[in-house]
Amino acid sequence: MTLAGKVALVTGASSGIGAATARKLALEGMIVGLAARRVDRLEELVADITTTGGKVIALPTDVVDPASCKTAVGTLIHHFGQVDVLVNNAGLMPLSNVDSLKVDEWQRMVDVNISGVLNATAAVLPHMMAQQSGHIFNMSSIAGRKVFTGLAVYCATKAAVAAFSDGLRMEIGPKHNIRVTCIQPGAVKSELYEQITDIEYRKQMDDLAASMTFLEGEDIAESILFALKAPERMDVAELFVLPTEQG
Ligand code: NDP
């Protein structure tokens, strides 16, 4: 697949894996829509990528809101006429035990990690179906494959993302020539732990970070490129990408 000139939408592009992916896709000559809520961070990234010759656009977006996702995709279509790649990356991971009853945090995870994926997918699908081409990446996690204490709700959301990815792939691959890749990273250096309000779990994750070398966001971006560059006949349906030191 020739990537130069293709149009991508990356959700959660304001930091971590999403920002690294946006940089990597732009380096390949793709036009990248940067979707997230923190406009200042998006503008910084736009300035940065533009300086190096990349073509990107900031799309202030809350993936929880279906209309916001539609607006982001509508803006891309308006300016560039197509949307070829969606990276469903926005997500939250505030760890806590279930008996702490941090129900607001549970709801937030369900809203962003599951509904956010569905909303952005619904926004791009009509265009990809009309084009009879496209590639959707869904960011699940190692936590979508196995369960960890403190992560019951997060694991449930990431297992949901994995299930949705596979069902989506089965339905839209054969019918609409749209590829779907579910990515399940292990520990990646990012801002993800900053939302942990439980002091014990925050310390546990900081200790984990000190105990091994985490992946960098660009490692996940590289995995995305691998799947994107595969021949059109080939759908890399799953990618399980771990730090070498993670057991
Ligand atoms: P970050 O916290 O650095 O990035 C999360 C991104 O999600 C931010 O850009 C944030 O932007 C965005 N986001 C959150 N809520 C919304 C919303 N309502 N609408 C739009 N964007 C939103 O963490 P990571 O880069 O690590 O996380 C990216 C993805 O990777 C997540 O889905 C995470 O679950 C997954 N993952 C991460 C792993 C890790 O170890 N880091 C391991 C496995 C999976 P903003 O606040 O500006 O809206």
Residues whose N, C-alpha, C, O or C-beta is under 5 A from the ligand:
A	BS01	NDP	G12 A13 S14 S15 G16 I17 G18 A35 A36 R37 R38 T61 D62 V63 V64 N89 A90 G91 L92 V112 M139 S140 S141 I142 P185 G186 A187 V188 S190 E191 L192
